């Protein structure tokens, strides 16, 4: 059993001012005929291997928001790979288009998981990544993606979903989960019916998963994204407090799962 | 809006080795004819005022476990007051007796809240306490107690309940909550029916409370107490992971609510 060492987060926060800048590299990879364009971020002030974190975007595609989160993780001392789940790094600001792209993935769960695994491979292939310490986080569609990645039995210490749709396992499957799961959920998220959230918890419990869910009262969908309110969708609303809390709680989670 | 400064926790953790030892003082106070015997803990390496935390014991009474938590808070740089909710500092190891004592409190909610407020007064009266930065935490019966304290409108920045019974407001009352609420709950706690937990969340939401609940999968009642398994009650079970997680998450919460 791992000990939760808050001091890991501490050490990273303190040494930050001494570091060089975060650098990024474009990473092109393939899923069959589809070319995917991700971006990897790390602090080049040291060549030491470090824990790696996969970052999966919202339904909009690999936009600046997902890249910003990957940059923030690099600033915290991790190597972060912002995956491209749609191909060609395509993005949209139109909810209808975003939904359509997302549904294409969701309609083929094995293909969805495979594409996420290909991204995880890219993270692990990077020379900066300590392959024994990896996690995946995701937002909205990306939150669902990292849960699917956990269901696939991916070799990860943990996954964290922010306002994800909390997908259930495929009917009849009994996933062999290796990752601890941390789910951040806006209790007032209109996209998720309460019975579904309850069923999701029951399923994880039946799988004897190591899971924890943080529910924030009065908080809507996409609560971590400051641009959430700009799409004319009442279900989406940024919440600064829940954003800050979940980001801090993520760091506590990483300190635990990445402890030696 | 307060900013969540994880660095506060950080600073405290780092300066800890330089500090003098934690000292404790017995504090005798009254609730009508009932004499209460609490204990206050702080680090005497500095005379500077600091945030104050009320600690409310499990149904067993003010035992070594509650005192240990207060000591841990003092080590983190807080002043902590371990309250006595039963009078004369009495404790028991017998569940039947513990339940009886607890029910005496719970049967008279205004009296229950008043007794908790008297303890909070003692914390605020202490010269070490920064009265503008206070919180209350509690375990089991104590978790319910700090929620009642919040319902009473007590002047607190936050309350945190560990495996508490999540009491509802008094029928017809509309509490004026000043405290943010953080609830740690074992999802497999047999003492709490799931519909009750859901109703509790709905009530807090209706009150527009600032609340967050952390649910731990597969975790039973009294999960933070290493002695939980010694009472011959299958519902009580220590869980080291959930204990460590909730303690770390509490520190994140304190860093936020006690920020300048």
Interface residues (C-beta under 8 A of the other chain):
Chain A: X1 X3 X4 X6 X7 X9 X10 X13 X14 X187 X188 X194 X198 X201 X204 X205 X208 X209 X210 X211 X212 X213 X214 X215 X216 X217 X218 X240 X241 X242 X244 X245 X247 X248 X249 X251 X252 X253 X255 X256
Chain B: X1 X3 X4 X6 X7 X9 X10 X13 X14 X187 X188 X194 X198 X201 X204 X205 X208 X209 X210 X211 X212 X213 X214 X215 X216 X217 X218 X240 X241 X242 X244 X245 X247 X248 X249 X251 X252 X253 X255 X256
